[in-house]
């Protein structure tokens, strides 16, 4: 969090996601102690992290396709996102999945 020191005292705003490490009481207290401004996160706001959306789509596909072989499911999951800059994230997500 040392890079955040430049933003202490209202110079900048920290936008957190819903990652547990960003919403823990320890982190909240530290933000308050260091006088860091934190942008409120609306309760029904969509997740801005694209990997979460990819995981959600993958999880739905796994539930729908739970009776197909894992190699076929892996092939289907690899088709979730276009082959552009998201392909690295897509490959890492699929490689970490446990079928």
N, CA, C and O atoms as CSV, one atom per row, in Angstrom:
chain,resi,resn,atom,element,x,y,z
A,1,UNK,N,N,0.813,-1.183,0.000
A,1,UNK,CA,C,0.000,0.000,0.000
A,1,UNK,C,C,0.865,1.260,0.000
A,1,UNK,O,O,0.331,2.368,0.049
A,2,UNK,N,N,2.158,1.114,-0.053
A,2,UNK,CA,C,3.021,2.295,-0.014
A,2,UNK,C,C,2.776,3.225,-1.198
A,2,UNK,O,O,2.915,4.441,-1.061
A,3,UNK,N,N,2.413,2.676,-2.361
A,3,UNK,CA,C,2.126,3.542,-3.501
A,3,UNK,C,C,0.907,4.412,-3.252
A,3,UNK,O,O,0.758,5.457,-3.884
A,4,UNK,N,N,0.027,3.997,-2.334
A,4,UNK,CA,C,-1.177,4.767,-2.014
A,4,UNK,C,C,-0.862,5.995,-1.169
A,4,UNK,O,O,-1.690,6.900,-1.060
A,5,UNK,N,N,0.318,6.038,-0.573
A,5,UNK,CA,C,0.674,7.183,0.263
A,5,UNK,C,C,0.604,8.490,-0.525
A,5,UNK,O,O,0.306,9.544,0.038
A,6,UNK,N,N,0.874,8.421,-1.801
A,6,UNK,CA,C,0.810,9.627,-2.634
A,6,UNK,C,C,-0.603,10.186,-2.714
A,6,UNK,O,O,-0.794,11.363,-3.021
A,7,UNK,N,N,-1.602,9.336,-2.436
A,7,UNK,CA,C,-2.997,9.753,-2.544
A,7,UNK,C,C,-3.636,10.059,-1.197
A,7,UNK,O,O,-4.829,10.360,-1.140
A,8,UNK,N,N,-2.884,9.990,-0.133
A,8,UNK,CA,C,-3.436,10.233,1.204
A,8,UNK,C,C,-3.890,11.682,1.342
A,8,UNK,O,O,-3.338,12.585,0.714
A,9,UNK,N,N,-4.890,11.882,2.164
A,9,UNK,CA,C,-5.367,13.234,2.439
A,9,UNK,C,C,-6.285,13.804,1.387
A,9,UNK,O,O,-6.431,15.023,1.299
A,10,UNK,N,N,-6.909,12.959,0.583
A,10,UNK,CA,C,-7.900,13.439,-0.365
A,10,UNK,C,C,-7.372,13.806,-1.734
A,10,UNK,O,O,-8.119,14.358,-2.542
A,11,UNK,N,N,-6.114,13.522,-2.027
A,11,UNK,CA,C,-5.550,13.836,-3.335
A,11,UNK,C,C,-6.081,12.879,-4.396
A,11,UNK,O,O,-6.223,13.263,-5.557
A,12,UNK,N,N,-6.374,11.647,-4.015
A,12,UNK,CA,C,-6.886,10.648,-4.942
A,12,UNK,C,C,-7.959,9.809,-4.287
A,12,UNK,O,O,-8.226,9.942,-3.093
A,13,UNK,N,N,-8.571,8.947,-5.073
A,13,UNK,CA,C,-9.637,8.074,-4.587
A,13,UNK,C,C,-9.282,6.644,-4.959
A,13,UNK,O,O,-8.928,6.363,-6.104
A,14,UNK,N,N,-9.378,5.740,-3.987
A,14,UNK,CA,C,-9.115,4.322,-4.214
A,14,UNK,C,C,-10.425,3.652,-4.591
A,14,UNK,O,O,-11.405,3.745,-3.851
A,15,UNK,N,N,-10.452,2.974,-5.742
A,15,UNK,CA,C,-11.641,2.225,-6.139
A,15,UNK,C,C,-11.348,0.755,-5.923
A,15,UNK,O,O,-10.526,0.165,-6.625
A,16,UNK,N,N,-12.009,0.178,-4.972
A,16,UNK,CA,C,-11.792,-1.232,-4.659
A,16,UNK,C,C,-12.818,-2.076,-5.386
A,16,UNK,O,O,-13.860,-1.586,-5.821
A,17,UNK,N,N,-12.504,-3.346,-5.507
A,17,UNK,CA,C,-13.515,-4.275,-5.975
A,17,UNK,C,C,-13.998,-5.040,-4.756
A,17,UNK,O,O,-13.730,-4.631,-3.627
A,18,UNK,N,N,-14.684,-6.110,-4.956
A,18,UNK,CA,C,-15.224,-6.849,-3.817
A,18,UNK,C,C,-14.302,-7.968,-3.357
A,18,UNK,O,O,-14.744,-8.904,-2.690
A,19,UNK,N,N,-13.039,-7.878,-3.704
A,19,UNK,CA,C,-12.075,-8.871,-3.239
A,19,UNK,C,C,-12.017,-8.828,-1.718
A,19,UNK,O,O,-11.964,-7.747,-1.132
A,20,UNK,N,N,-12.025,-9.994,-1.069
A,20,UNK,CA,C,-12.012,-10.023,0.397
A,20,UNK,C,C,-10.883,-9.208,1.016
A,20,UNK,O,O,-11.060,-8.618,2.082
A,21,UNK,N,N,-9.728,-9.169,0.362
A,21,UNK,CA,C,-8.611,-8.404,0.931
A,21,UNK,C,C,-8.875,-6.902,0.904
A,21,UNK,O,O,-8.246,-6.158,1.657
A,22,UNK,N,N,-9.789,-6.443,0.057
A,22,UNK,CA,C,-10.101,-5.017,-0.013
A,22,UNK,C,C,-11.205,-4.607,0.948
A,22,UNK,O,O,-11.363,-3.420,1.234
A,23,UNK,N,N,-11.971,-5.567,1.450
A,23,UNK,CA,C,-13.091,-5.208,2.319
A,23,UNK,C,C,-12.915,-5.715,3.746
A,23,UNK,O,O,-13.838,-5.625,4.556
A,24,UNK,N,N,-11.746,-6.242,4.054
A,24,UNK,CA,C,-11.509,-6.717,5.415
A,24,UNK,C,C,-11.467,-5.538,6.383
A,24,UNK,O,O,-11.154,-4.413,5.994
A,25,UNK,N,N,-11.782,-5.806,7.634
A,25,UNK,CA,C,-11.761,-4.753,8.651
A,25,UNK,C,C,-10.370,-4.150,8.805
A,25,UNK,O,O,-10.234,-2.944,9.009
A,26,UNK,N,N,-9.336,-4.986,8.708
A,26,UNK,CA,C,-7.963,-4.497,8.826
A,26,UNK,C,C,-7.652,-3.466,7.738
A,26,UNK,O,O,-7.075,-2.415,8.016
A,27,UNK,N,N,-8.037,-3.775,6.505
A,27,UNK,CA,C,-7.784,-2.853,5.397
A,27,UNK,C,C,-8.605,-1.580,5.562
A,27,UNK,O,O,-8.102,-0.481,5.331
A,28,UNK,N,N,-9.869,-1.727,5.961
A,28,UNK,CA,C,-10.720,-0.545,6.175
A,28,UNK,C,C,-10.118,0.375,7.234
A,28,UNK,O,O,-10.084,1.594,7.060
A,29,UNK,N,N,-9.643,-0.215,8.331
A,29,UNK,CA,C,-9.028,0.585,9.400
A,29,UNK,C,C,-7.762,1.278,8.900
A,29,UNK,O,O,-7.505,2.437,9.226
A,30,UNK,N,N,-6.977,0.551,8.107
A,30,UNK,CA,C,-5.737,1.122,7.579
A,30,UNK,C,C,-6.033,2.281,6.630
A,30,UNK,O,O,-5.350,3.305,6.668
A,31,UNK,N,N,-7.045,2.124,5.782
A,31,UNK,CA,C,-7.437,3.219,4.891
A,31,UNK,C,C,-7.843,4.442,5.697
A,31,UNK,O,O,-7.464,5.568,5.374
A,32,UNK,N,N,-8.620,4.209,6.751
A,32,UNK,CA,C,-9.083,5.321,7.586
A,32,UNK,C,C,-7.903,5.988,8.296
A,32,UNK,O,O,-7.809,7.214,8.352
A,33,UNK,N,N,-7.010,5.165,8.832
A,33,UNK,CA,C,-5.842,5.681,9.550
A,33,UNK,C,C,-4.968,6.539,8.634
A,33,UNK,O,O,-4.466,7.585,9.045
A,34,UNK,N,N,-4.794,6.091,7.408
A,34,UNK,CA,C,-3.936,6.804,6.452
A,34,UNK,C,C,-4.695,7.904,5.712
A,34,UNK,O,O,-4.135,8.592,4.859
A,35,UNK,N,N,-5.983,8.062,6.052
A,35,UNK,CA,C,-6.842,9.094,5.449
A,35,UNK,C,C,-6.940,8.939,3.933
A,35,UNK,O,O,-6.874,9.915,3.185
A,36,UNK,N,N,-7.098,7.690,3.503
A,36,UNK,CA,C,-7.271,7.415,2.085
A,36,UNK,C,C,-8.763,7.425,1.764
A,36,UNK,O,O,-9.556,6.809,2.475
A,37,UNK,N,N,-9.139,8.109,0.716
A,37,UNK,CA,C,-10.529,8.158,0.296
A,37,UNK,C,C,-10.840,6.904,-0.502
A,37,UNK,O,O,-10.111,6.551,-1.429
A,38,UNK,N,N,-11.930,6.229,-0.137
A,38,UNK,CA,C,-12.338,5.008,-0.816
A,38,UNK,C,C,-13.691,5.257,-1.469
A,38,UNK,O,O,-14.634,5.696,-0.811
A,39,UNK,N,N,-13.781,4.977,-2.754
A,39,UNK,CA,C,-15.020,5.134,-3.491
A,39,UNK,C,C,-16.023,4.099,-3.000
A,39,UNK,O,O,-15.701,2.915,-2.905
A,40,UNK,N,N,-17.241,4.542,-2.688
A,40,UNK,CA,C,-18.277,3.599,-2.264
A,40,UNK,C,C,-18.593,2.645,-3.401
A,40,UNK,O,O,-18.579,3.021,-4.573
A,41,UNK,N,N,-18.878,1.405,-3.035
A,41,UNK,CA,C,-19.205,0.382,-4.012
A,41,UNK,C,C,-20.688,0.079,-3.896
A,41,UNK,O,O,-21.118,-0.469,-2.881
A,42,UNK,N,N,-21.492,0.421,-4.912
A,42,UNK,CA,C,-22.934,0.155,-4.838
A,42,UNK,C,C,-23.209,-1.331,-4.680
A,42,UNK,O,O,-22.550,-2.162,-5.304
A,43,UNK,N,N,-24.177,-1.659,-3.851
A,43,UNK,CA,C,-24.479,-3.056,-3.551
A,43,UNK,C,C,-24.847,-3.897,-4.752
A,43,UNK,O,O,-24.477,-5.070,-4.802
A,44,UNK,N,N,-25.555,-3.355,-5.713
A,44,UNK,CA,C,-25.989,-4.125,-6.881
A,44,UNK,C,C,-25.149,-3.836,-8.117
A,44,UNK,O,O,-25.571,-4.109,-9.241
A,45,UNK,N,N,-23.977,-3.290,-7.908
A,45,UNK,CA,C,-23.117,-2.932,-9.026
A,45,UNK,C,C,-22.512,-4.179,-9.665
A,45,UNK,O,O,-22.118,-5.107,-8.958
A,46,UNK,N,N,-22.435,-4.208,-11.002
A,46,UNK,CA,C,-21.783,-5.350,-11.647
A,46,UNK,C,C,-20.288,-5.329,-11.350
A,46,UNK,O,O,-19.705,-4.273,-11.099
A,47,UNK,N,N,-19.692,-6.484,-11.382
A,47,UNK,CA,C,-18.260,-6.584,-11.127
A,47,UNK,C,C,-17.503,-6.003,-12.314
A,47,UNK,O,O,-17.812,-6.320,-13.462
A,48,UNK,N,N,-16.522,-5.162,-12.048
A,48,UNK,CA,C,-15.749,-4.551,-13.123
A,48,UNK,C,C,-14.557,-5.406,-13.524
A,48,UNK,O,O,-13.836,-5.060,-14.460
A,49,UNK,N,N,-14.343,-6.507,-12.834
A,49,UNK,CA,C,-13.222,-7.377,-13.123
A,49,UNK,C,C,-13.649,-8.388,-14.189
A,49,UNK,O,O,-14.496,-9.236,-13.909
A,50,UNK,N,N,-13.090,-8.327,-15.405
A,50,UNK,CA,C,-13.545,-9.211,-16.484
A,50,UNK,C,C,-13.349,-10.686,-16.195
A,50,UNK,O,O,-14.109,-11.512,-16.700
A,51,UNK,N,N,-12.357,-11.042,-15.401
A,51,UNK,CA,C,-12.147,-12.458,-15.114
A,51,UNK,C,C,-13.311,-13.034,-14.322
A,51,UNK,O,O,-13.638,-14.211,-14.474
A,52,UNK,N,N,-13.941,-12.223,-13.481
A,52,UNK,CA,C,-15.099,-12.701,-12.728
A,52,UNK,C,C,-16.250,-13.018,-13.668
A,52,UNK,O,O,-16.959,-14.005,-13.471
A,53,UNK,N,N,-16.442,-12.193,-14.683
A,53,UNK,CA,C,-17.495,-12.467,-15.656
A,53,UNK,C,C,-17.191,-13.738,-16.433
A,53,UNK,O,O,-18.090,-14.535,-16.701
A,54,UNK,N,N,-15.925,-13.931,-16.797
A,54,UNK,CA,C,-15.528,-15.134,-17.514
A,54,UNK,C,C,-15.739,-16.368,-16.644
A,54,UNK,O,O,-16.218,-17.395,-17.127
A,55,UNK,N,N,-15.387,-16.274,-15.370
A,55,UNK,CA,C,-15.606,-17.403,-14.457
A,55,UNK,C,C,-17.089,-17.709,-14.306
A,55,UNK,O,O,-17.485,-18.873,-14.253
A,56,UNK,N,N,-17.907,-16.666,-14.237
A,56,UNK,CA,C,-19.346,-16.856,-14.099
A,56,UNK,C,C,-19.917,-17.591,-15.307
A,56,UNK,O,O,-20.719,-18.514,-15.164
A,57,UNK,N,N,-19.498,-17.173,-16.493
A,57,UNK,CA,C,-19.953,-17.846,-17.713
A,57,UNK,C,C,-19.480,-19.295,-17.702
A,57,UNK,O,O,-20.244,-20.205,-18.024
A,58,UNK,N,N,-18.227,-19.505,-17.333
A,58,UNK,CA,C,-17.688,-20.862,-17.266
A,58,UNK,C,C,-18.422,-21.727,-16.262
A,58,UNK,O,O,-18.716,-22.889,-16.542
A,59,UNK,N,N,-18.723,-21.171,-15.091
A,59,UNK,CA,C,-19.452,-21.930,-14.073
A,59,UNK,C,C,-20.833,-22.337,-14.562
A,59,UNK,O,O,-21.283,-23.455,-14.311
A,60,UNK,N,N,-21.506,-21.425,-15.263
A,60,UNK,CA,C,-22.830,-21.770,-15.801
A,60,UNK,C,C,-22.711,-22.889,-16.823
A,60,UNK,O,O,-23.538,-23.799,-16.859
A,61,UNK,N,N,-21.665,-22.814,-17.662
A,61,UNK,CA,C,-21.473,-23.869,-18.656
A,61,UNK,C,C,-21.157,-25.209,-18.013
A,61,UNK,O,O,-21.613,-26.253,-18.478
A,62,UNK,N,N,-20.377,-25.173,-16.946
A,62,UNK,CA,C,-20.038,-26.414,-16.247
A,62,UNK,C,C,-21.304,-27.037,-15.673
A,62,UNK,O,O,-21.484,-28.252,-15.762
A,63,UNK,N,N,-22.178,-26.232,-15.089
A,63,UNK,CA,C,-23.426,-26.753,-14.530
A,63,UNK,C,C,-24.315,-27.340,-15.615
A,63,UNK,O,O,-24.942,-28.381,-15.416
A,64,UNK,N,N,-24.368,-26.670,-16.764
A,64,UNK,CA,C,-25.198,-27.153,-17.869
A,64,UNK,C,C,-24.589,-28.404,-18.490
A,64,UNK,O,O,-25.310,-29.322,-18.881
A,65,UNK,N,N,-23.267,-28.438,-18.581
A,65,UNK,CA,C,-22.571,-29.504,-19.304
A,65,UNK,C,C,-21.831,-30.461,-18.386
A,65,UNK,O,O,-20.783,-30.984,-18.764
A,66,UNK,N,N,-22.343,-30.698,-17.204
A,66,UNK,CA,C,-21.600,-31.506,-16.235
A,66,UNK,C,C,-21.430,-32.960,-16.652
A,66,UNK,O,O,-20.611,-33.673,-16.073
A,67,UNK,N,N,-22.187,-33.413,-17.645
A,67,UNK,CA,C,-22.077,-34.811,-18.046
A,67,UNK,C,C,-21.171,-35.027,-19.257
A,67,UNK,O,O,-21.075,-36.154,-19.744
A,68,UNK,N,N,-20.503,-33.986,-19.760
A,68,UNK,CA,C,-19.619,-34.173,-20.903
A,68,UNK,C,C,-18.182,-34.384,-20.426
A,68,UNK,O,O,-17.832,-33.957,-19.326
A,69,UNK,N,N,-17.347,-35.037,-21.235
A,69,UNK,CA,C,-15.951,-35.279,-20.844
A,69,UNK,C,C,-15.197,-33.969,-20.610
A,69,UNK,O,O,-15.487,-32.951,-21.239
A,70,UNK,N,N,-14.231,-34.012,-19.700
A,70,UNK,CA,C,-13.511,-32.795,-19.313
A,70,UNK,C,C,-12.758,-32.165,-20.478
A,70,UNK,O,O,-12.692,-30.939,-20.563
A,71,UNK,N,N,-12.184,-32.973,-21.387
A,71,UNK,CA,C,-11.459,-32.381,-22.518
A,71,UNK,C,C,-12.405,-31.607,-23.435
A,71,UNK,O,O,-12.026,-30.576,-23.992
A,72,UNK,N,N,-13.628,-32.098,-23.592
A,72,UNK,CA,C,-14.611,-31.391,-24.417
A,72,UNK,C,C,-15.057,-30.102,-23.720
A,72,UNK,O,O,-15.235,-29.069,-24.365
A,73,UNK,N,N,-15.235,-30.175,-22.402
A,73,UNK,CA,C,-15.618,-28.991,-21.641
A,73,UNK,C,C,-14.522,-27.930,-21.723
A,73,UNK,O,O,-14.808,-26.742,-21.868
A,74,UNK,N,N,-13.266,-28.371,-21.628
A,74,UNK,CA,C,-12.146,-27.438,-21.742
A,74,UNK,C,C,-12.161,-26.747,-23.102
A,74,UNK,O,O,-11.913,-25.545,-23.193
A,75,UNK,N,N,-12.452,-27.505,-24.159
A,75,UNK,CA,C,-12.549,-26.908,-25.495
A,75,UNK,C,C,-13.678,-25.892,-25.563
A,75,UNK,O,O,-13.519,-24.823,-26.152
A,76,UNK,N,N,-14.818,-26.219,-24.962
A,76,UNK,CA,C,-15.946,-25.284,-24.958
A,76,UNK,C,C,-15.599,-24.016,-24.182
A,76,UNK,O,O,-15.919,-22.910,-24.618
A,77,UNK,N,N,-14.948,-24.177,-23.037
A,77,UNK,CA,C,-14.586,-23.010,-22.236
A,77,UNK,C,C,-13.593,-22.115,-22.966
A,77,UNK,O,O,-13.599,-20.898,-22.786
A,78,UNK,N,N,-12.744,-22.715,-23.785
A,78,UNK,CA,C,-11.764,-21.907,-24.514
A,78,UNK,C,C,-12.421,-21.022,-25.563
A,78,UNK,O,O,-11.785,-20.104,-26.082
A,79,UNK,N,N,-13.687,-21.283,-25.883
A,79,UNK,CA,C,-14.414,-20.477,-26.859
A,79,UNK,C,C,-15.198,-19.335,-26.220
A,79,UNK,O,O,-15.932,-18.636,-26.918
A,80,UNK,N,N,-15.061,-19.130,-24.913
A,80,UNK,CA,C,-15.859,-18.127,-24.208
A,80,UNK,C,C,-15.548,-16.702,-24.618
A,80,UNK,O,O,-16.458,-15.879,-24.717
A,81,UNK,N,N,-14.304,-16.395,-24.853
A,81,UNK,CA,C,-13.913,-15.016,-25.161
A,81,UNK,C,C,-13.229,-14.985,-26.517
A,81,UNK,O,O,-12.651,-15.984,-26.945
A,82,UNK,N,N,-13.287,-13.850,-27.194
A,82,UNK,CA,C,-12.608,-13.756,-28.494
A,82,UNK,C,C,-11.098,-13.908,-28.335
A,82,UNK,O,O,-10.549,-13.664,-27.261
A,83,UNK,N,N,-10.448,-14.305,-29.397
A,83,UNK,CA,C,-8.990,-14.484,-29.365
A,83,UNK,C,C,-8.291,-13.145,-29.534
A,83,UNK,O,O,-7.720,-12.860,-30.587
A,84,UNK,N,N,-8.338,-12.339,-28.506
A,84,UNK,CA,C,-7.670,-11.048,-28.520
A,84,UNK,C,C,-6.844,-10.947,-27.252
A,84,UNK,O,O,-6.271,-11.947,-26.817
A,85,UNK,N,N,-6.767,-9.792,-26.657
A,85,UNK,CA,C,-5.943,-9.613,-25.463
A,85,UNK,C,C,-6.478,-10.370,-24.254
A,85,UNK,O,O,-5.758,-10.514,-23.266
A,86,UNK,N,N,-7.710,-10.857,-24.298
A,86,UNK,CA,C,-8.248,-11.618,-23.170
A,86,UNK,C,C,-7.835,-13.082,-23.219
A,86,UNK,O,O,-8.085,-13.824,-22.269
A,87,UNK,N,N,-7.208,-13.509,-24.308
A,87,UNK,CA,C,-6.901,-14.928,-24.451
A,87,UNK,C,C,-5.936,-15.427,-23.379
A,87,UNK,O,O,-6.054,-16.570,-22.937
A,88,UNK,N,N,-4.993,-14.603,-22.954
A,88,UNK,CA,C,-4.062,-15.012,-21.901
A,88,UNK,C,C,-4.817,-15.266,-20.600
A,88,UNK,O,O,-4.603,-16.284,-19.941
A,89,UNK,N,N,-5.694,-14.343,-20.232
A,89,UNK,CA,C,-6.500,-14.504,-19.021
A,89,UNK,C,C,-7.377,-15.732,-19.138
A,89,UNK,O,O,-7.512,-16.501,-18.187
A,90,UNK,N,N,-7.966,-15.915,-20.290
A,90,UNK,CA,C,-8.834,-17.060,-20.529
A,90,UNK,C,C,-8.057,-18.363,-20.356
A,90,UNK,O,O,-8.520,-19.279,-19.676
A,91,UNK,N,N,-6.872,-18.448,-20.972
A,91,UNK,CA,C,-6.072,-19.674,-20.861
A,91,UNK,C,C,-5.681,-19.956,-19.420
A,91,UNK,O,O,-5.747,-21.101,-18.971
A,92,UNK,N,N,-5.271,-18.913,-18.684
A,92,UNK,CA,C,-4.866,-19.110,-17.293
A,92,UNK,C,C,-6.046,-19.575,-16.447
A,92,UNK,O,O,-5.890,-20.440,-15.585
A,93,UNK,N,N,-7.223,-19.007,-16.687
A,93,UNK,CA,C,-8.408,-19.395,-15.928
A,93,UNK,C,C,-8.755,-20.848,-16.188
A,93,UNK,O,O,-9.029,-21.603,-15.254
A,94,UNK,N,N,-8.746,-21.241,-17.451
A,94,UNK,CA,C,-9.082,-22.615,-17.805
A,94,UNK,C,C,-8.039,-23.578,-17.264
A,94,UNK,O,O,-8.387,-24.659,-16.788
A,95,UNK,N,N,-6.763,-23.206,-17.327
A,95,UNK,CA,C,-5.715,-24.107,-16.845
A,95,UNK,C,C,-5.790,-24.309,-15.334
A,95,UNK,O,O,-5.369,-25.350,-14.832
A,96,UNK,N,N,-6.326,-23.319,-14.597
A,96,UNK,CA,C,-6.439,-23.444,-13.145
A,96,UNK,C,C,-7.710,-24.168,-12.719
A,96,UNK,O,O,-7.842,-24.571,-11.563
A,97,UNK,N,N,-8.646,-24.332,-13.655
A,97,UNK,CA,C,-9.914,-24.980,-13.309
A,97,UNK,C,C,-9.671,-26.455,-13.026
A,97,UNK,O,O,-8.836,-27.094,-13.665
A,98,UNK,N,N,-10.396,-26.972,-12.080
A,98,UNK,CA,C,-10.280,-28.404,-11.773
A,98,UNK,C,C,-11.541,-29.104,-12.239
A,98,UNK,O,O,-12.637,-28.830,-11.750
A,99,UNK,N,N,-11.378,-30.006,-13.184
A,99,UNK,CA,C,-12.520,-30.732,-13.738
A,99,UNK,C,C,-12.586,-32.108,-13.135
A,99,UNK,O,O,-13.479,-32.886,-13.469
